């Protein structure tokens, strides 16, 4: 779409002259004969890309007060439209005052056509770049601030442990089933680290073709191989001074594991086709859903690489082991997907909550998000029922999930307290405990009522 320029000028001849020049160069033109009439036009700021503003009107011909007042109006209304100020009585003082009030540039009348067109092009290009930067910053902020929703004791413990090590440069290995949120935790670790202002580069190691491993990770020079038509920067260089997240690290073939280990040990690498050695300074975060101990025994994963990547190892619990998180996560995803599809925010029925809590969630949090997204798209009422969730009955769990005894005891205590509205003696009776035993357990698990 061609850019729209608003001309605010009391001289019809000057407005006509400007219109001819601008329209001949592909711009759309709007006209106003005073700042007062322009105020109504600029309310719809989305329709205006730039303003050419005369500084002097009927009040006087030298002070520029009317133009300055209009600039103040734009600022008060928070209208982010670039303004080029113009006057036949050019002076350094007025130019400075106009810039102080928000004008982005200044031109004197009569103008040189090429000078005017150059100014317009510069300011419109700058506006476009600023808008792109704002979008990129928003994307980075959204990416750098993953939303965590949890109430379970297991996740509280995990986040507490991760928070203690996030600011260090220790290599971290995140393990757990598919869909438990390892990628989001990796982003969170980077955001909490001292490197948070530097790049976070994520690589799905399972998606890299073996023959392109070195090119992807270390980069290549132009002409290094048949299809190397341009130089490529590798992931280690992109992540320099930041964090490098290697997802699905257990999927790296053995020959490539040796190359990765060498770089991690020496902190040096060479681009494919180059003889010059480069240094790397990255904080390594890795993740896998595989059983690395078994892979080591089977000779499919190098033990020395394992010790290099797992200075600290954390297991992300599956959703079936943190039932307390299921409903809060559902409500989070309802809000998220309702916003995405401009849909009504739905509520969960009690039968839906029961169904959610008894499902085994083989796909964990990722599957839960997909279930809620599908339910929102197909919902016919403002309340989601068990039928709306469309969970497969074969996955409904009619037995207790496998968990540690401490975790099971903690869940039973929480359940008893909920059912008794926090009345500790009655909760103790439900569990067959004496009051003193109940209080000891509350202290053990840090439960407050």
C-alpha positions as CSV (number, residue, x, y, z in Angstrom):
1,X,0.0,0.0,0.0
2,X,1.3,3.5,-0.9
3,X,2.2,5.7,2.1
4,X,-0.3,8.4,3.1
5,X,1.1,11.9,3.8
6,X,-1.0,14.5,5.6
7,X,-0.2,18.1,4.6
8,X,-1.1,20.8,7.2
9,X,-0.7,24.1,5.4
10,X,-2.9,27.3,5.1
11,X,-1.7,28.2,1.6
12,X,-3.8,26.4,-1.1
13,X,-1.0,27.0,-3.6
14,X,1.6,25.3,-1.5
15,X,-0.7,22.4,-0.7
16,X,-1.3,21.9,-4.5
17,X,2.4,22.0,-5.3
18,X,3.1,19.4,-2.6
19,X,0.2,17.2,-3.8
20,X,1.6,17.2,-7.4
21,X,5.1,16.2,-6.2
22,X,3.9,13.5,-3.8
23,X,1.3,11.9,-6.0
24,X,3.7,11.8,-8.9
25,X,6.0,9.8,-6.7
26,X,3.4,7.2,-5.6
27,X,2.2,8.8,-2.3
28,X,-1.4,9.2,-1.2
29,X,-2.2,12.8,0.0
30,X,-4.5,14.3,2.6
31,X,-4.8,18.0,3.2
32,X,-5.8,20.3,6.1
33,X,-5.6,24.1,6.2
34,X,-5.0,24.4,9.9
35,X,-3.7,22.4,12.9
36,X,-7.2,22.6,14.5
37,X,-8.9,20.9,11.5
38,X,-6.0,18.4,11.4
39,X,-6.7,17.2,15.0
40,X,-9.9,15.4,13.8
41,X,-8.1,13.8,10.9
42,X,-5.2,12.4,13.0
43,X,-7.5,10.6,15.4
44,X,-7.4,7.8,12.9
45,X,-3.6,7.7,13.0
46,X,-3.5,4.2,11.3
47,X,-4.5,6.0,8.1
48,X,-1.6,8.4,8.2
49,X,2.1,7.5,7.7
50,X,3.7,10.9,7.9
51,X,2.8,14.6,8.4
52,X,4.2,17.7,6.6
53,X,3.5,20.5,9.1
54,X,3.7,24.2,8.5
55,X,4.8,26.0,11.6
56,X,3.0,29.3,11.1
57,X,-0.6,30.0,10.5
58,X,-3.2,32.8,11.1
59,X,-1.9,33.8,14.6
60,X,1.4,35.1,13.3
61,X,4.0,34.3,10.6
62,X,7.2,34.0,12.6
63,X,6.8,32.4,16.0
64,X,5.9,28.9,15.0
65,X,3.6,28.7,18.1
66,X,0.7,27.1,16.3
67,X,2.9,24.4,14.8
68,X,4.5,23.7,18.2
69,X,1.0,23.5,19.8
70,X,0.1,20.8,17.3
71,X,3.2,18.8,18.1
72,X,2.3,19.0,21.7
73,X,-1.2,17.7,20.9
74,X,0.2,14.7,19.1
75,X,2.4,13.9,22.1
76,X,-0.5,14.2,24.6
77,X,-2.7,11.9,22.4
78,X,0.3,9.5,22.1
79,X,0.0,9.5,18.3
80,X,3.2,8.0,17.0
81,X,3.3,9.7,13.5
82,X,6.6,11.1,12.2
83,X,6.4,14.9,11.5
84,X,8.5,17.0,9.1
85,X,8.2,20.6,10.1
86,X,8.3,23.3,7.4
87,X,8.3,27.1,7.4
88,X,9.3,30.0,5.1
89,X,11.0,31.7,8.0
90,X,13.6,29.2,8.8
91,X,15.7,29.7,11.9
92,X,18.0,27.5,14.0
93,X,15.9,28.3,17.1
94,X,12.6,27.3,15.6
95,X,14.1,24.1,14.2
96,X,15.5,23.1,17.6
97,X,12.2,23.9,19.3
98,X,10.3,21.8,16.7
99,X,12.6,18.8,17.2
100,X,12.3,19.2,21.0
101,X,8.5,18.9,20.6
102,X,8.7,15.8,18.6
103,X,9.3,16.7,14.9
104,X,11.7,14.2,13.3
105,X,13.1,16.6,10.7
106,X,12.9,20.2,9.3
107,X,12.6,21.7,5.8
108,X,12.3,25.3,4.7
109,X,10.0,26.7,2.0
110,X,10.4,26.9,-0.9
111,X,11.8,23.4,-0.8
112,X,13.9,21.5,-3.3
113,X,11.8,18.6,-4.6
114,X,14.6,16.0,-4.3
115,X,15.4,17.2,-0.8
116,X,11.7,16.8,0.2
117,X,11.4,13.3,-1.4
118,X,14.6,12.2,0.3
119,X,13.4,13.3,3.7
120,X,10.1,11.5,3.2
121,X,11.8,8.3,2.2
122,X,14.2,8.4,5.1
123,X,11.5,9.0,7.7
124,X,9.1,6.4,6.3
125,X,12.0,3.8,6.2
126,X,12.9,4.6,9.7
127,X,9.3,4.2,10.8
128,X,9.1,0.8,9.2
129,X,12.3,-0.3,10.8
130,X,11.1,0.9,14.2
131,X,7.9,-1.1,13.8
132,X,9.9,-4.2,12.9
133,X,12.1,-3.7,15.9
134,X,9.1,-3.4,18.2
135,X,7.7,-6.7,16.8
136,X,11.0,-8.4,17.2
137,X,11.3,-7.2,20.8
138,X,7.8,-8.3,21.6
139,X,8.6,-11.7,20.1
140,X,11.8,-11.9,22.2
141,X,9.9,-10.9,25.3
142,X,7.2,-13.4,24.7
143,X,9.8,-16.1,24.0
144,X,12.0,-15.1,26.9
145,X,9.1,-15.2,29.4
146,X,7.4,-18.6,29.2
147,X,4.4,-18.9,31.3
148,X,4.6,-21.5,34.1
149,X,1.5,-22.6,35.8
150,X,2.0,-25.0,38.7
151,X,0.7,-25.8,42.2
152,X,2.1,-29.3,42.7
153,X,4.8,-29.9,45.3
154,X,6.9,-31.7,42.6
155,X,7.1,-28.6,40.4
156,X,7.6,-26.3,43.3
157,X,10.7,-28.3,44.3
158,X,12.0,-28.4,40.7
159,X,11.6,-24.7,40.1
160,X,13.3,-23.9,43.4
161,X,16.2,-26.1,42.5
162,X,16.5,-24.6,39.0
163,X,16.4,-21.1,40.4
164,X,19.5,-21.9,42.5
165,X,21.6,-22.8,39.5
166,X,20.1,-20.6,36.8
167,X,22.6,-17.8,37.3
168,X,25.6,-20.1,37.1
169,X,27.3,-21.3,33.8
170,X,27.0,-24.9,34.8
171,X,25.8,-27.2,32.0
172,X,22.3,-28.5,32.6
173,X,20.6,-31.7,31.3
174,X,16.8,-31.8,31.4
175,X,15.2,-35.2,31.1
176,X,11.6,-36.4,31.1
177,X,8.9,-37.6,28.8
178,X,7.8,-35.9,25.7
179,X,5.6,-32.8,26.2
180,X,6.6,-32.1,29.8
181,X,7.9,-28.6,29.0
182,X,11.7,-29.1,28.8
183,X,12.0,-26.4,26.0
184,X,10.1,-23.8,28.1
185,X,12.2,-24.6,31.1
186,X,15.4,-24.1,29.0
187,X,14.1,-20.7,27.9
188,X,13.3,-19.8,31.5
189,X,16.8,-20.9,32.7
190,X,18.3,-18.6,30.1
191,X,16.1,-15.7,31.1
192,X,17.1,-16.1,34.7
193,X,20.8,-16.4,33.9
194,X,23.4,-13.6,33.7
195,X,23.4,-14.2,30.0
196,X,19.7,-13.2,29.5
197,X,20.6,-10.2,27.3
198,X,22.5,-12.4,24.9
199,X,21.1,-14.9,22.4
200,X,19.2,-18.1,23.2
201,X,19.7,-20.5,20.3
202,X,17.6,-23.7,20.3
203,X,18.5,-26.7,18.1
204,X,16.5,-29.8,17.6
205,X,19.3,-32.4,17.3
206,X,16.9,-35.1,16.0
207,X,16.1,-33.0,13.0
208,X,19.7,-32.4,11.8
209,X,20.7,-34.6,8.9
210,X,24.0,-36.4,9.8
211,X,25.8,-35.1,6.7
212,X,25.0,-31.5,7.6
213,X,25.8,-31.7,11.3
214,X,29.1,-29.8,11.2
215,X,27.6,-27.1,8.9
216,X,24.6,-26.6,11.2
217,X,26.6,-26.5,14.4
218,X,29.9,-24.9,13.3
219,X,29.0,-23.1,10.0
220,X,30.6,-23.3,6.6
221,X,32.5,-21.1,4.2
222,X,31.3,-20.3,0.8
223,X,32.3,-23.1,-1.6
224,X,33.2,-25.5,1.2
225,X,31.1,-28.2,-0.5
226,X,28.9,-28.5,-3.6
227,X,25.8,-26.7,-2.3
228,X,27.6,-24.2,-0.1
229,X,26.7,-21.1,-2.3
230,X,26.9,-18.7,0.7
231,X,28.7,-18.6,4.0
232,X,26.7,-19.9,6.9
233,X,27.1,-19.1,10.6
234,X,26.8,-22.1,12.9
235,X,24.7,-22.4,16.0
236,X,27.7,-22.2,18.3
237,X,28.7,-18.8,16.9
238,X,25.1,-17.6,16.9
239,X,24.9,-18.5,20.6
240,X,28.2,-16.9,21.6
241,X,28.0,-15.3,25.0
242,X,24.5,-16.7,25.4
243,X,22.8,-20.0,25.8
244,X,22.8,-23.0,23.4
245,X,19.9,-25.4,23.9
246,X,20.4,-28.9,22.4
247,X,17.0,-30.6,22.4
248,X,16.7,-34.3,21.8
249,X,20.5,-34.6,22.4
250,X,20.3,-38.4,22.7
251,X,19.5,-38.6,19.0
252,X,23.0,-37.5,17.9
253,X,24.8,-40.2,15.9
254,X,28.0,-41.5,17.5
255,X,30.4,-40.0,15.0
256,X,28.9,-36.5,15.6
257,X,29.0,-37.0,19.4
258,X,32.8,-37.1,19.2
259,X,32.8,-33.8,17.3
260,X,30.5,-32.1,19.7
261,X,32.5,-33.4,22.7
262,X,35.7,-31.9,21.2
263,X,34.1,-28.5,20.9
264,X,32.7,-28.6,24.5
265,X,36.1,-29.6,25.9
266,X,38.2,-27.2,24.0
267,X,35.7,-24.4,23.5
268,X,37.1,-24.1,19.9
269,X,35.7,-25.0,16.5
270,X,36.4,-24.5,12.8
271,X,33.8,-23.6,10.1
272,X,33.6,-26.3,7.4
273,X,36.1,-25.2,4.7
274,X,38.0,-22.9,7.0
275,X,41.4,-23.3,8.7
276,X,40.9,-20.5,11.2
277,X,39.9,-21.6,14.7
278,X,37.2,-19.7,16.5
279,X,36.5,-19.6,20.2
280,X,33.0,-20.3,21.7
281,X,31.6,-19.2,24.9
282,X,28.2,-20.7,25.5
283,X,26.1,-21.9,28.4
284,X,24.9,-25.4,27.4
285,X,21.4,-26.6,28.2
286,X,20.4,-30.1,26.9
287,X,17.3,-32.1,26.9
288,X,16.2,-35.6,26.1
289,X,13.3,-38.0,26.6
290,X,15.6,-40.9,26.1
291,X,17.2,-43.2,28.7
292,X,20.8,-42.2,28.3
293,X,22.1,-44.7,30.9
294,X,20.7,-47.5,28.7
295,X,22.0,-45.9,25.6
296,X,25.5,-45.8,27.1
297,X,25.3,-49.5,28.0
298,X,24.2,-50.3,24.4
299,X,27.2,-48.3,23.1
300,X,24.9,-45.7,21.4
301,X,25.9,-42.7,23.6
302,X,29.3,-41.7,24.7
303,X,29.8,-41.8,28.4
304,X,32.3,-38.9,28.4
305,X,29.9,-36.7,26.5
306,X,27.2,-37.5,29.0
307,X,29.4,-36.4,31.9
308,X,30.2,-33.2,29.9
309,X,26.5,-32.2,29.4
310,X,25.1,-33.2,32.8
311,X,27.0,-31.1,35.4
312,X,23.5,-30.8,36.8
313,X,20.6,-33.1,35.7
314,X,16.9,-32.5,36.5
315,X,14.0,-34.8,35.8
316,X,10.8,-33.0,34.7
317,X,7.9,-35.0,36.2
318,X,5.1,-36.2,33.9
319,X,1.7,-34.6,34.2
320,X,0.1,-37.8,35.8
321,X,2.5,-37.3,38.7
322,X,1.4,-33.7,39.4
323,X,-2.3,-33.9,39.2
324,X,-2.7,-30.6,41.2
325,X,-1.4,-28.8,38.1
326,X,-3.9,-30.2,35.6
327,X,-6.9,-27.9,36.2
328,X,-4.8,-24.7,36.6
329,X,-3.0,-25.6,33.4
330,X,-6.4,-26.1,31.6
331,X,-7.6,-22.7,32.7
332,X,-4.3,-21.2,31.5
333,X,-4.7,-22.9,28.1
334,X,-8.4,-21.8,27.9
335,X,-7.4,-18.2,28.2
336,X,-4.5,-18.6,25.8
337,X,-6.4,-20.3,23.1
338,X,-9.5,-18.1,23.5
339,X,-7.3,-15.1,22.9
340,X,-5.7,-16.8,19.9
341,X,-9.0,-17.5,18.3
342,X,-10.9,-14.4,19.6
343,X,-13.2,-16.8,21.3
344,X,-15.3,-16.6,24.5
345,X,-13.4,-17.7,27.6
346,X,-15.0,-21.0,28.6
347,X,-15.4,-22.6,32.1
348,X,-14.8,-26.2,33.0
349,X,-17.6,-28.3,34.4
350,X,-17.0,-30.5,37.4
351,X,-17.4,-33.6,35.2
352,X,-14.7,-32.2,32.9
353,X,-12.3,-31.6,35.8
354,X,-12.8,-35.2,37.0
355,X,-12.2,-36.5,33.5
356,X,-9.0,-34.4,33.2
357,X,-7.7,-35.6,36.6
358,X,-8.3,-39.3,35.8
359,X,-6.7,-39.2,32.4
360,X,-3.1,-40.5,32.2
361,X,-1.8,-37.8,29.7
362,X,0.8,-39.8,27.7
363,X,1.5,-36.6,25.8
364,X,1.7,-34.5,29.0
365,X,1.4,-30.7,28.9
366,X,1.6,-30.6,25.1
367,X,-1.3,-33.0,24.8
368,X,-3.3,-31.1,27.4
369,X,-2.8,-27.9,25.3
370,X,-4.0,-29.6,22.2
371,X,-7.0,-31.1,23.9
372,X,-8.1,-27.7,25.2
373,X,-7.4,-26.0,21.8
374,X,-9.6,-28.6,20.0
375,X,-12.4,-28.3,22.6
376,X,-12.5,-24.5,22.3
377,X,-12.7,-24.7,18.5
378,X,-15.6,-27.2,18.7
379,X,-17.4,-25.9,21.8
380,X,-21.1,-25.1,21.4
381,X,-21.7,-23.7,24.9
382,X,-19.8,-21.5,27.4
383,X,-19.0,-24.6,29.5
384,X,-16.7,-27.4,28.6
385,X,-18.0,-30.8,29.5
386,X,-16.3,-34.2,29.6
387,X,-17.8,-34.9,26.2
388,X,-16.2,-31.8,24.8
389,X,-12.8,-32.9,25.8
390,X,-13.1,-36.1,23.7
391,X,-10.5,-38.0,25.8
392,X,-10.0,-41.6,24.8
393,X,-11.6,-43.9,27.4
394,X,-8.7,-46.4,27.1
395,X,-6.4,-43.8,28.6
396,X,-8.6,-43.1,31.6
397,X,-6.7,-44.1,34.7
398,X,-8.7,-46.0,37.2
399,X,-5.7,-46.7,39.4
400,X,-3.3,-44.6,41.4
401,X,-0.4,-43.3,39.3
402,X,3.1,-44.7,40.1
403,X,4.9,-42.2,42.4
404,X,7.1,-42.1,45.4
405,X,5.6,-42.8,48.8
406,X,6.4,-39.2,49.9
407,X,4.7,-37.8,46.9
408,X,1.6,-40.0,47.5
409,X,1.5,-39.0,51.2
410,X,1.8,-35.3,50.2
411,X,-1.1,-35.6,47.7
412,X,-3.3,-37.4,50.3
413,X,-2.7,-34.7,52.9
414,X,-3.5,-32.0,50.4
415,X,-6.7,-33.8,49.4
416,X,-7.8,-34.3,53.0
417,X,-7.2,-30.6,53.8
418,X,-9.3,-29.6,50.7
419,X,-12.2,-31.8,51.7
420,X,-12.2,-30.5,55.3
421,X,-11.7,-26.9,54.2
422,X,-8.3,-26.8,56.0
423,X,-9.6,-28.2,59.3
424,X,-6.5,-30.1,60.5
425,X,-8.1,-32.4,63.2
426,X,-10.8,-33.5,60.7
427,X,-8.2,-34.0,58.0
428,X,-6.2,-36.1,60.4
429,X,-9.2,-38.3,61.1
430,X,-9.8,-38.8,57.4
431,X,-6.3,-40.1,57.0
432,X,-6.4,-42.2,60.2
433,X,-3.7,-40.1,61.9
434,X,-3.4,-38.5,65.3
435,X,-3.2,-34.8,65.5
436,X,0.5,-34.8,66.5
437,X,1.3,-37.1,63.5
438,X,-0.6,-34.8,61.2
439,X,1.3,-31.7,62.4
440,X,4.6,-33.5,62.0
441,X,3.8,-34.3,58.4
442,X,2.6,-30.7,57.7
443,X,5.9,-29.4,59.0
444,X,7.8,-32.1,57.0
445,X,6.2,-31.0,53.7
446,X,6.1,-27.3,54.5
447,X,2.3,-27.2,54.2
448,X,0.6,-24.2,55.7
449,X,-3.2,-23.9,56.3
